Amino acid sequence: LKNRDTTVTDYIYIYDDTTSGDPVVLKLAGGDWAFLPLIADKTLRAYATTTGTMLEYGVFGTDQ
């Protein structure tokens, strides 16, 4: 995951939509990136603090 925004205070929040209360699992400032292991039964969603903020992502793994 990468927050493509260049302004450090423009955050992207990744939250767990399958858990009550939608807990935030990751907060990315502008320019930050993270590798986030996933659990198959979780649904993650994202929102940004400003419009136009882009989230870049990739999925890597094996088909099991």
C-alpha positions as CSV (number, residue, x, y, z in Angstrom):
1,L,0.0,0.0,0.0
2,K,1.2,3.5,-0.8
3,N,-0.3,6.9,-0.1
4,R,0.5,8.7,-3.4
5,D,-0.2,12.1,-1.9
6,T,2.8,14.4,-1.4
7,T,1.4,16.3,1.6
8,V,2.4,14.5,4.8
9,T,-0.8,15.6,6.6
10,D,-3.1,14.0,3.9
11,Y,-3.8,10.6,5.5
12,I,-5.3,7.3,4.3
13,Y,-6.9,5.1,6.9
14,I,-7.3,1.3,6.3
15,Y,-10.0,-0.2,8.5
16,D,-11.4,-3.7,9.1
17,D,-15.0,-3.6,7.8
18,T,-15.8,-7.1,9.2
19,T,-15.3,-6.2,12.9
20,S,-17.7,-4.3,15.0
21,G,-16.7,-0.6,15.2
22,D,-14.6,-0.7,12.0
23,P,-11.2,-0.5,13.8
24,V,-8.4,1.3,12.0
25,V,-5.5,-1.1,11.3
26,L,-3.2,1.2,9.4
27,K,-2.7,5.0,9.0
28,L,-0.6,6.2,6.1
29,A,0.7,9.8,5.8
30,G,1.3,11.3,2.4
31,G,4.3,9.5,0.8
32,D,4.2,6.6,3.3
33,W,4.0,3.0,2.2
34,A,3.4,-0.3,4.1
35,F,3.4,-4.1,3.6
36,L,0.2,-5.4,5.2
37,P,-0.3,-9.2,5.5
38,L,-4.0,-10.1,5.1
39,I,-6.3,-12.7,6.6
40,A,-8.7,-14.1,4.0
41,D,-11.9,-13.7,6.2
42,K,-11.4,-10.0,6.7
43,T,-12.7,-7.2,4.5
44,L,-10.5,-4.1,4.5
45,R,-11.6,-0.7,3.3
46,A,-9.9,2.7,3.0
47,Y,-10.7,6.3,3.2
48,A,-8.7,9.5,2.8
49,T,-8.8,12.8,4.7
50,T,-8.8,14.8,1.5
51,T,-10.4,14.3,-1.9
52,G,-8.1,13.3,-4.8
53,T,-5.7,11.2,-2.6
54,M,-4.6,8.1,-4.4
55,L,-4.0,4.7,-2.8
56,E,-1.6,2.5,-4.8
57,Y,-1.7,-1.2,-3.9
58,G,-0.6,-4.6,-5.1
59,V,-1.6,-8.1,-4.1
60,F,1.0,-10.9,-3.9
61,G,0.6,-14.5,-3.0
62,T,0.0,-18.0,-4.1
63,D,-3.2,-19.6,-5.2
64,Q,-3.9,-22.3,-2.6
